[in-house]
Amino acid sequence: MAFVSTCIETTARYLNVSYKEVFLRMKNVDMIEKYIFKNYEVLHTQSREYIAENMAECLKIWEAKK
């Protein structure tokens, strides 16, 4: 769960919004379970900058599909 928190907080800073907003948006599209947990092995080896950019782009795409 610590890694999920890091992803949420890093993405929130990148998007310049609150971590609560990012959490709710990710939860709404089930990104935490289906993307962060599922890809943990790869994601946790990346830099925070990469994670922030990747999470923001993924969130944008997933929200557009919903």
Distance bins in CASP14 RR format, pairs under 12 A and 6 or more apart:
PFRMAT RR
TARGET T0000
AUTHOR 0000-0000-0000
RMODE 2
METHOD distances of the structure
MODEL  1
1 7 0 0 0 0 0 1 0 0 0 0 0
1 8 0 0 0 0 0 1 0 0 0 0 0
1 32 0 0 0 0 1 0 0 0 0 0 0
1 36 0 0 0 0 0 1 0 0 0 0 0
1 37 0 0 0 0 1 0 0 0 0 0 0
1 40 0 0 0 0 0 1 0 0 0 0 0
2 8 0 0 0 0 0 1 0 0 0 0 0
2 9 0 0 0 0 0 1 0 0 0 0 0
2 36 0 0 0 0 0 1 0 0 0 0 0
2 40 0 0 0 0 0 1 0 0 0 0 0
2 44 0 0 0 0 0 1 0 0 0 0 0
3 9 0 0 0 0 0 1 0 0 0 0 0
3 10 0 0 0 0 0 1 0 0 0 0 0
3 32 0 0 0 0 0 1 0 0 0 0 0
3 36 1 0 0 1 0 0 0 0 0 0 0
3 37 0 0 0 0 1 0 0 0 0 0 0
3 39 0 0 0 0 0 1 0 0 0 0 0
3 40 1 0 0 1 0 0 0 0 0 0 0
3 41 0 0 0 0 0 1 0 0 0 0 0
3 42 0 0 0 0 0 1 0 0 0 0 0
3 43 1 0 0 1 0 0 0 0 0 0 0
3 44 1 0 1 0 0 0 0 0 0 0 0
3 45 0 0 0 0 0 1 0 0 0 0 0
3 46 0 0 0 0 0 1 0 0 0 0 0
3 48 0 0 0 0 0 1 0 0 0 0 0
3 51 0 0 0 0 1 0 0 0 0 0 0
3 55 0 0 0 0 0 1 0 0 0 0 0
4 10 0 0 0 0 0 1 0 0 0 0 0
4 11 0 0 0 0 0 1 0 0 0 0 0
4 19 0 0 0 0 0 1 0 0 0 0 0
4 22 0 0 0 0 0 1 0 0 0 0 0
4 23 0 0 0 0 1 0 0 0 0 0 0
4 26 0 0 0 0 1 0 0 0 0 0 0
4 27 0 0 0 0 0 1 0 0 0 0 0
4 31 0 0 0 0 0 1 0 0 0 0 0
4 32 1 0 1 0 0 0 0 0 0 0 0
4 33 0 0 0 0 1 0 0 0 0 0 0
4 35 0 0 0 0 0 1 0 0 0 0 0
4 36 1 0 1 0 0 0 0 0 0 0 0
4 37 1 0 0 1 0 0 0 0 0 0 0
4 38 0 0 0 0 0 1 0 0 0 0 0
4 39 0 0 0 0 0 1 0 0 0 0 0
4 40 0 0 0 0 1 0 0 0 0 0 0
4 43 0 0 0 0 0 1 0 0 0 0 0
4 44 0 0 0 0 0 1 0 0 0 0 0
4 51 0 0 0 0 0 1 0 0 0 0 0
4 55 0 0 0 0 0 1 0 0 0 0 0
5 11 0 0 0 0 0 1 0 0 0 0 0
5 12 0 0 0 0 0 1 0 0 0 0 0
5 19 0 0 0 0 1 0 0 0 0 0 0
5 22 0 0 0 0 0 1 0 0 0 0 0
5 23 0 0 0 0 1 0 0 0 0 0 0
5 26 0 0 0 0 0 1 0 0 0 0 0
5 32 0 0 0 0 0 1 0 0 0 0 0
5 36 0 0 0 0 0 1 0 0 0 0 0
5 51 0 0 0 0 0 1 0 0 0 0 0
6 12 0 0 0 0 0 1 0 0 0 0 0
6 13 0 0 0 0 0 1 0 0 0 0 0
6 19 0 0 0 0 0 1 0 0 0 0 0
6 22 0 0 0 0 0 1 0 0 0 0 0
6 36 0 0 0 0 1 0 0 0 0 0 0
6 40 0 0 0 0 0 1 0 0 0 0 0
6 43 0 0 0 0 1 0 0 0 0 0 0
6 44 0 0 0 0 1 0 0 0 0 0 0
6 46 0 0 0 0 0 1 0 0 0 0 0
6 47 0 0 0 0 0 1 0 0 0 0 0
6 48 1 0 0 1 0 0 0 0 0 0 0
6 51 1 0 0 1 0 0 0 0 0 0 0
6 52 0 0 0 0 1 0 0 0 0 0 0
6 55 0 0 0 0 0 1 0 0 0 0 0
7 13 0 0 0 0 0 1 0 0 0 0 0
7 14 0 0 0 0 0 1 0 0 0 0 0
7 19 0 0 0 0 0 1 0 0 0 0 0
7 22 0 0 0 0 1 0 0 0 0 0 0
7 23 0 0 0 0 1 0 0 0 0 0 0
7 26 0 0 0 0 1 0 0 0 0 0 0
7 31 0 0 0 0 1 0 0 0 0 0 0
7 32 0 0 0 0 1 0 0 0 0 0 0
7 35 0 0 0 0 1 0 0 0 0 0 0
7 36 1 0 1 0 0 0 0 0 0 0 0
7 37 0 0 0 0 0 1 0 0 0 0 0
7 39 0 0 0 0 0 1 0 0 0 0 0
7 40 0 0 0 0 1 0 0 0 0 0 0
7 43 1 0 0 1 0 0 0 0 0 0 0
7 44 0 0 0 0 1 0 0 0 0 0 0
7 46 0 0 0 0 0 1 0 0 0 0 0
7 48 0 0 0 0 1 0 0 0 0 0 0
7 50 0 0 0 0 0 1 0 0 0 0 0
7 51 1 0 1 0 0 0 0 0 0 0 0
7 52 0 0 0 0 1 0 0 0 0 0 0
7 53 0 0 0 0 0 1 0 0 0 0 0
7 54 0 0 0 0 1 0 0 0 0 0 0
7 55 1 0 1 0 0 0 0 0 0 0 0
7 56 0 0 0 0 0 1 0 0 0 0 0
7 58 0 0 0 0 0 1 0 0 0 0 0
7 59 0 0 0 0 0 1 0 0 0 0 0
8 14 0 0 0 0 0 1 0 0 0 0 0
8 15 0 0 0 0 0 1 0 0 0 0 0
8 17 0 0 0 0 0 1 0 0 0 0 0
8 18 0 0 0 0 0 1 0 0 0 0 0
8 19 1 0 1 0 0 0 0 0 0 0 0
8 20 0 0 0 0 1 0 0 0 0 0 0
8 21 0 0 0 0 1 0 0 0 0 0 0
8 22 1 0 1 0 0 0 0 0 0 0 0
8 23 1 0 1 0 0 0 0 0 0 0 0
8 24 0 0 0 0 1 0 0 0 0 0 0
8 25 0 0 0 0 1 0 0 0 0 0 0
8 26 1 0 0 1 0 0 0 0 0 0 0
8 27 0 0 0 0 1 0 0 0 0 0 0
8 31 0 0 0 0 1 0 0 0 0 0 0
8 32 0 0 0 0 1 0 0 0 0 0 0
8 36 0 0 0 0 1 0 0 0 0 0 0
8 51 0 0 0 0 0 1 0 0 0 0 0
8 52 0 0 0 0 0 1 0 0 0 0 0
8 55 0 0 0 0 1 0 0 0 0 0 0
8 56 0 0 0 0 0 1 0 0 0 0 0
8 59 0 0 0 0 0 1 0 0 0 0 0
9 15 0 0 0 0 0 1 0 0 0 0 0
9 17 0 0 0 0 0 1 0 0 0 0 0
9 18 0 0 0 0 1 0 0 0 0 0 0
9 19 1 0 1 0 0 0 0 0 0 0 0
9 20 0 0 0 0 0 1 0 0 0 0 0
9 21 0 0 0 0 0 1 0 0 0 0 0
9 22 0 0 0 0 1 0 0 0 0 0 0
9 23 0 0 0 0 1 0 0 0 0 0 0
9 26 0 0 0 0 0 1 0 0 0 0 0
9 48 0 0 0 0 1 0 0 0 0 0 0
9 51 0 0 0 0 0 1 0 0 0 0 0
9 52 0 0 0 0 1 0 0 0 0 0 0
9 55 0 0 0 0 0 1 0 0 0 0 0
10 19 0 0 0 0 1 0 0 0 0 0 0
10 22 0 0 0 0 1 0 0 0 0 0 0
10 36 0 0 0 0 0 1 0 0 0 0 0
10 43 0 0 0 0 0 1 0 0 0 0 0
10 46 0 0 0 0 0 1 0 0 0 0 0
10 47 0 0 0 0 1 0 0 0 0 0 0
10 48 1 0 1 0 0 0 0 0 0 0 0
10 49 0 0 0 0 1 0 0 0 0 0 0
10 50 0 0 0 0 1 0 0 0 0 0 0
10 51 1 0 1 0 0 0 0 0 0 0 0
10 52 1 0 1 0 0 0 0 0 0 0 0
10 53 0 0 0 0 1 0 0 0 0 0 0
10 54 0 0 0 0 1 0 0 0 0 0 0
10 55 1 0 0 1 0 0 0 0 0 0 0
10 56 0 0 0 0 1 0 0 0 0 0 0
11 17 0 0 0 0 1 0 0 0 0 0 0
11 18 0 0 0 0 0 1 0 0 0 0 0
11 19 0 0 0 0 1 0 0 0 0 0 0
11 21 0 0 0 0 1 0 0 0 0 0 0
11 22 1 0 1 0 0 0 0 0 0 0 0
11 23 0 0 0 0 1 0 0 0 0 0 0
11 25 0 0 0 0 1 0 0 0 0 0 0
11 26 1 0 0 1 0 0 0 0 0 0 0
11 31 0 0 0 0 1 0 0 0 0 0 0
11 32 0 0 0 0 0 1 0 0 0 0 0
11 35 0 0 0 0 0 1 0 0 0 0 0
11 36 0 0 0 0 0 1 0 0 0 0 0
11 43 0 0 0 0 0 1 0 0 0 0 0
11 48 0 0 0 0 1 0 0 0 0 0 0
11 49 0 0 0 0 0 1 0 0 0 0 0
11 50 0 0 0 0 0 1 0 0 0 0 0
11 51 1 0 0 1 0 0 0 0 0 0 0
11 52 1 0 1 0 0 0 0 0 0 0 0
11 53 0 0 0 0 1 0 0 0 0 0 0
11 54 0 0 0 0 1 0 0 0 0 0 0
11 55 1 0 1 0 0 0 0 0 0 0 0
11 56 1 0 1 0 0 0 0 0 0 0 0
11 57 0 0 0 0 0 1 0 0 0 0 0
11 58 0 0 0 0 1 0 0 0 0 0 0
11 59 1 0 0 1 0 0 0 0 0 0 0
11 60 0 0 0 0 0 1 0 0 0 0 0
12 18 1 0 0 1 0 0 0 0 0 0 0
12 19 1 0 1 0 0 0 0 0 0 0 0
12 20 0 0 0 0 1 0 0 0 0 0 0
12 21 1 0 0 1 0 0 0 0 0 0 0
12 22 1 0 1 0 0 0 0 0 0 0 0
12 23 0 0 0 0 1 0 0 0 0 0 0
12 24 0 0 0 0 0 1 0 0 0 0 0
12 25 0 0 0 0 1 0 0 0 0 0 0
12 26 0 0 0 0 0 1 0 0 0 0 0
12 51 0 0 0 0 0 1 0 0 0 0 0
12 52 0 0 0 0 1 0 0 0 0 0 0
12 55 0 0 0 0 1 0 0 0 0 0 0
12 56 0 0 0 0 1 0 0 0 0 0 0
12 59 0 0 0 0 0 1 0 0 0 0 0
13 19 0 0 0 0 1 0 0 0 0 0 0
13 21 0 0 0 0 0 1 0 0 0 0 0
13 22 0 0 0 0 1 0 0 0 0 0 0
13 48 0 0 0 0 1 0 0 0 0 0 0
13 49 0 0 0 0 0 1 0 0 0 0 0
13 51 0 0 0 0 0 1 0 0 0 0 0
13 52 1 0 0 1 0 0 0 0 0 0 0
13 53 0 0 0 0 0 1 0 0 0 0 0
13 55 0 0 0 0 0 1 0 0 0 0 0
13 56 0 0 0 0 0 1 0 0 0 0 0
14 22 0 0 0 0 1 0 0 0 0 0 0
14 48 0 0 0 0 1 0 0 0 0 0 0
14 49 0 0 0 0 1 0 0 0 0 0 0
14 50 0 0 0 0 0 1 0 0 0 0 0
14 51 0 0 0 0 1 0 0 0 0 0 0
14 52 1 1 0 0 0 0 0 0 0 0 0
14 53 1 0 0 1 0 0 0 0 0 0 0
14 54 0 0 0 0 1 0 0 0 0 0 0
14 55 1 0 0 1 0 0 0 0 0 0 0
14 56 1 0 1 0 0 0 0 0 0 0 0
14 57 0 0 0 0 0 1 0 0 0 0 0
14 59 0 0 0 0 0 1 0 0 0 0 0
14 60 0 0 0 0 0 1 0 0 0 0 0
15 21 0 0 0 0 1 0 0 0 0 0 0
15 22 1 0 0 1 0 0 0 0 0 0 0
15 25 0 0 0 0 1 0 0 0 0 0 0
15 26 0 0 0 0 0 1 0 0 0 0 0
15 52 0 0 0 0 1 0 0 0 0 0 0
15 53 0 0 0 0 0 1 0 0 0 0 0
15 55 0 0 0 0 1 0 0 0 0 0 0
15 56 1 0 1 0 0 0 0 0 0 0 0
15 57 0 0 0 0 0 1 0 0 0 0 0
15 59 0 0 0 0 1 0 0 0 0 0 0
15 60 0 0 0 0 1 0 0 0 0 0 0
16 22 0 0 0 0 0 1 0 0 0 0 0
16 52 0 0 0 0 0 1 0 0 0 0 0
16 56 0 0 0 0 0 1 0 0 0 0 0
17 23 0 0 0 0 0 1 0 0 0 0 0
17 24 0 0 0 0 0 1 0 0 0 0 0
17 25 0 0 0 0 1 0 0 0 0 0 0
17 26 0 0 0 0 0 1 0 0 0 0 0
17 56 0 0 0 0 0 1 0 0 0 0 0
17 59 0 0 0 0 0 1 0 0 0 0 0
18 24 0 0 0 0 1 0 0 0 0 0 0
18 25 0 0 0 0 0 1 0 0 0 0 0
19 25 0 0 0 0 0 1 0 0 0 0 0
19 26 0 0 0 0 0 1 0 0 0 0 0
19 55 0 0 0 0 0 1 0 0 0 0 0
20 26 0 0 0 0 0 1 0 0 0 0 0
20 27 0 0 0 0 0 1 0 0 0 0 0
21 27 0 0 0 0 0 1 0 0 0 0 0
21 28 0 0 0 0 0 1 0 0 0 0 0
21 59 0 0 0 0 0 1 0 0 0 0 0
22 28 0 0 0 0 0 1 0 0 0 0 0
22 29 0 0 0 0 0 1 0 0 0 0 0
22 31 0 0 0 0 1 0 0 0 0 0 0
22 32 0 0 0 0 0 1 0 0 0 0 0
22 36 0 0 0 0 0 1 0 0 0 0 0
22 52 0 0 0 0 0 1 0 0 0 0 0
22 55 0 0 0 0 1 0 0 0 0 0 0
22 56 0 0 0 0 1 0 0 0 0 0 0
22 58 0 0 0 0 0 1 0 0 0 0 0
22 59 1 0 0 1 0 0 0 0 0 0 0
22 60 0 0 0 0 0 1 0 0 0 0 0
22 63 0 0 0 0 0 1 0 0 0 0 0
23 29 0 0 0 0 0 1 0 0 0 0 0
23 31 0 0 0 0 1 0 0 0 0 0 0
23 32 0 0 0 0 1 0 0 0 0 0 0
23 36 0 0 0 0 0 1 0 0 0 0 0
23 55 0 0 0 0 0 1 0 0 0 0 0
23 59 0 0 0 0 0 1 0 0 0 0 0
24 31 0 0 0 0 0 1 0 0 0 0 0
24 32 0 0 0 0 0 1 0 0 0 0 0
24 59 0 0 0 0 0 1 0 0 0 0 0
24 63 0 0 0 0 0 1 0 0 0 0 0
25 31 1 0 0 1 0 0 0 0 0 0 0
25 32 0 0 0 0 0 1 0 0 0 0 0
25 55 0 0 0 0 0 1 0 0 0 0 0
25 56 0 0 0 0 0 1 0 0 0 0 0
25 58 0 0 0 0 0 1 0 0 0 0 0
25 59 1 0 1 0 0 0 0 0 0 0 0
25 60 0 0 0 0 1 0 0 0 0 0 0
25 62 0 0 0 0 1 0 0 0 0 0 0
25 63 1 0 0 1 0 0 0 0 0 0 0
25 66 0 0 0 0 0 1 0 0 0 0 0
26 32 1 0 1 0 0 0 0 0 0 0 0
26 33 0 0 0 0 1 0 0 0 0 0 0
26 34 0 0 0 0 1 0 0 0 0 0 0
26 35 0 0 0 0 1 0 0 0 0 0 0
26 36 1 0 0 1 0 0 0 0 0 0 0
26 37 0 0 0 0 0 1 0 0 0 0 0
26 55 1 0 0 1 0 0 0 0 0 0 0
26 56 0 0 0 0 0 1 0 0 0 0 0
26 58 0 0 0 0 1 0 0 0 0 0 0
26 59 1 0 0 1 0 0 0 0 0 0 0
26 60 0 0 0 0 0 1 0 0 0 0 0
26 62 0 0 0 0 1 0 0 0 0 0 0
26 63 0 0 0 0 1 0 0 0 0 0 0
26 66 0 0 0 0 0 1 0 0 0 0 0
27 33 0 0 0 0 1 0 0 0 0 0 0
27 34 0 0 0 0 0 1 0 0 0 0 0
27 35 0 0 0 0 0 1 0 0 0 0 0
27 36 0 0 0 0 0 1 0 0 0 0 0
27 59 0 0 0 0 0 1 0 0 0 0 0
27 62 0 0 0 0 0 1 0 0 0 0 0
27 63 0 0 0 0 0 1 0 0 0 0 0
28 59 0 0 0 0 1 0 0 0 0 0 0
28 62 0 0 0 0 1 0 0 0 0 0 0
28 63 1 0 0 1 0 0 0 0 0 0 0
28 65 0 0 0 0 0 1 0 0 0 0 0
28 66 1 0 0 1 0 0 0 0 0 0 0
29 35 0 0 0 0 1 0 0 0 0 0 0
29 36 0 0 0 0 0 1 0 0 0 0 0
29 55 0 0 0 0 0 1 0 0 0 0 0
29 58 0 0 0 0 1 0 0 0 0 0 0
29 59 1 0 0 1 0 0 0 0 0 0 0
29 60 0 0 0 0 0 1 0 0 0 0 0
29 61 0 0 0 0 1 0 0 0 0 0 0
29 62 1 0 1 0 0 0 0 0 0 0 0
29 63 1 0 1 0 0 0 0 0 0 0 0
29 64 0 0 0 0 1 0 0 0 0 0 0
29 65 1 0 0 1 0 0 0 0 0 0 0
29 66 1 0 1 0 0 0 0 0 0 0 0
30 36 0 0 0 0 0 1 0 0 0 0 0
30 37 0 0 0 0 0 1 0 0 0 0 0
30 38 0 0 0 0 0 1 0 0 0 0 0
30 58 0 0 0 0 0 1 0 0 0 0 0
30 59 0 0 0 0 0 1 0 0 0 0 0
30 62 0 0 0 0 1 0 0 0 0 0 0
30 63 0 0 0 0 0 1 0 0 0 0 0
30 65 0 0 0 0 0 1 0 0 0 0 0
30 66 0 0 0 0 1 0 0 0 0 0 0
31 37 0 0 0 0 1 0 0 0 0 0 0
31 38 0 0 0 0 1 0 0 0 0 0 0
31 39 0 0 0 0 0 1 0 0 0 0 0
31 43 0 0 0 0 0 1 0 0 0 0 0
31 54 0 0 0 0 0 1 0 0 0 0 0
31 55 1 0 0 1 0 0 0 0 0 0 0
31 56 0 0 0 0 0 1 0 0 0 0 0
31 57 0 0 0 0 0 1 0 0 0 0 0
31 58 1 0 0 1 0 0 0 0 0 0 0
31 59 1 0 0 1 0 0 0 0 0 0 0
31 60 0 0 0 0 0 1 0 0 0 0 0
31 61 0 0 0 0 1 0 0 0 0 0 0
31 62 1 0 1 0 0 0 0 0 0 0 0
31 63 0 0 0 0 1 0 0 0 0 0 0
31 65 0 0 0 0 0 1 0 0 0 0 0
31 66 0 0 0 0 0 1 0 0 0 0 0
32 38 0 0 0 0 1 0 0 0 0 0 0
32 39 0 0 0 0 0 1 0 0 0 0 0
32 40 0 0 0 0 0 1 0 0 0 0 0
32 43 0 0 0 0 0 1 0 0 0 0 0
32 55 0 0 0 0 0 1 0 0 0 0 0
32 58 0 0 0 0 0 1 0 0 0 0 0
32 59 0 0 0 0 0 1 0 0 0 0 0
32 62 0 0 0 0 0 1 0 0 0 0 0
33 39 0 0 0 0 0 1 0 0 0 0 0
33 40 0 0 0 0 0 1 0 0 0 0 0
33 62 0 0 0 0 0 1 0 0 0 0 0
34 40 0 0 0 0 0 1 0 0 0 0 0
34 58 0 0 0 0 0 1 0 0 0 0 0
34 62 0 0 0 0 1 0 0 0 0 0 0
35 42 0 0 0 0 0 1 0 0 0 0 0
35 43 0 0 0 0 1 0 0 0 0 0 0
35 51 0 0 0 0 0 1 0 0 0 0 0
35 54 0 0 0 0 1 0 0 0 0 0 0
35 55 0 0 0 0 1 0 0 0 0 0 0
35 57 0 0 0 0 0 1 0 0 0 0 0
35 58 1 0 0 1 0 0 0 0 0 0 0
35 59 0 0 0 0 1 0 0 0 0 0 0
35 61 0 0 0 0 0 1 0 0 0 0 0
35 62 1 0 0 1 0 0 0 0 0 0 0
36 42 0 0 0 0 0 1 0 0 0 0 0
36 43 1 0 0 1 0 0 0 0 0 0 0
36 44 0 0 0 0 1 0 0 0 0 0 0
36 46 0 0 0 0 0 1 0 0 0 0 0
36 51 0 0 0 0 1 0 0 0 0 0 0
36 54 0 0 0 0 0 1 0 0 0 0 0
36 55 1 0 0 1 0 0 0 0 0 0 0
36 58 0 0 0 0 1 0 0 0 0 0 0
36 59 0 0 0 0 0 1 0 0 0 0 0
36 62 0 0 0 0 0 1 0 0 0 0 0
37 43 0 0 0 0 1 0 0 0 0 0 0
37 44 0 0 0 0 0 1 0 0 0 0 0
38 58 0 0 0 0 0 1 0 0 0 0 0
39 45 0 0 0 0 0 1 0 0 0 0 0
39 46 0 0 0 0 1 0 0 0 0 0 0
39 51 0 0 0 0 0 1 0 0 0 0 0
39 54 0 0 0 0 1 0 0 0 0 0 0
39 55 0 0 0 0 0 1 0 0 0 0 0
39 58 0 0 0 0 1 0 0 0 0 0 0
40 46 0 0 0 0 0 1 0 0 0 0 0
40 51 0 0 0 0 0 1 0 0 0 0 0
42 50 0 0 0 0 0 1 0 0 0 0 0
42 51 0 0 0 0 0 1 0 0 0 0 0
42 54 0 0 0 0 0 1 0 0 0 0 0
43 50 0 0 0 0 1 0 0 0 0 0 0
43 51 1 0 0 1 0 0 0 0 0 0 0
43 52 0 0 0 0 0 1 0 0 0 0 0
43 54 1 0 0 1 0 0 0 0 0 0 0
43 55 0 0 0 0 1 0 0 0 0 0 0
43 58 0 0 0 0 0 1 0 0 0 0 0
44 50 0 0 0 0 0 1 0 0 0 0 0
44 51 0 0 0 0 1 0 0 0 0 0 0
45 51 0 0 0 0 0 1 0 0 0 0 0
46 52 0 0 0 0 1 0 0 0 0 0 0
46 53 0 0 0 0 1 0 0 0 0 0 0
46 54 1 0 0 1 0 0 0 0 0 0 0
46 55 0 0 0 0 0 1 0 0 0 0 0
47 53 0 0 0 0 1 0 0 0 0 0 0
47 54 0 0 0 0 0 1 0 0 0 0 0
48 54 0 0 0 0 0 1 0 0 0 0 0
48 55 0 0 0 0 0 1 0 0 0 0 0
49 55 0 0 0 0 0 1 0 0 0 0 0
49 56 0 0 0 0 0 1 0 0 0 0 0
50 56 0 0 0 0 0 1 0 0 0 0 0
50 57 0 0 0 0 0 1 0 0 0 0 0
50 58 0 0 0 0 0 1 0 0 0 0 0
51 57 0 0 0 0 0 1 0 0 0 0 0
51 58 0 0 0 0 0 1 0 0 0 0 0
51 59 0 0 0 0 0 1 0 0 0 0 0
52 58 0 0 0 0 0 1 0 0 0 0 0
52 59 0 0 0 0 0 1 0 0 0 0 0
53 59 0 0 0 0 0 1 0 0 0 0 0
53 60 0 0 0 0 0 1 0 0 0 0 0
54 60 0 0 0 0 0 1 0 0 0 0 0
54 61 0 0 0 0 0 1 0 0 0 0 0
55 61 0 0 0 0 0 1 0 0 0 0 0
55 62 0 0 0 0 0 1 0 0 0 0 0
56 62 0 0 0 0 0 1 0 0 0 0 0
56 63 0 0 0 0 0 1 0 0 0 0 0
57 63 0 0 0 0 0 1 0 0 0 0 0
57 64 0 0 0 0 0 1 0 0 0 0 0
58 64 0 0 0 0 0 1 0 0 0 0 0
58 65 0 0 0 0 0 1 0 0 0 0 0
59 65 0 0 0 0 0 1 0 0 0 0 0
59 66 0 0 0 0 0 1 0 0 0 0 0
60 66 0 0 0 0 0 1 0 0 0 0 0
END
